[in-house]
Amino acid sequence: MQNKKTSNSFSTLDEIVERKDALLEEIQRDEEKVASLWSQTFLKRDETSKGDYIASLVSNGFIAFDAFLLVRKLFKGYGFLFGKGKRKRWL
């Protein structure tokens, strides 16, 4: 999609109609391009191998474990904000 700031001077009604038709065709081409890209964005891939499946499981497992450790650390350090435990004194 090109943004061109050109000032066209039209002298007849036919020139305006031609320009309008050209712009309409360009818009339709752009709409088709966007529609094809949009459908490719959310295309589900069924071609996963067992190795990809296992790698995905391991990756998701590490992410879940990391999230658990993060929540545990936050509750341990800032549990008083959530009503759990007493506030630690720093002095």
HELIX and SHEET records of a PDB file:
HELIX    1   1 LEU A   13  THR A   41  1                                  29    
HELIX    2   2 LYS A   50  TYR A   78  1                                  29    
HELIX    3   3 GLY A   79  PHE A   82  5                                   4    
END                                                                             
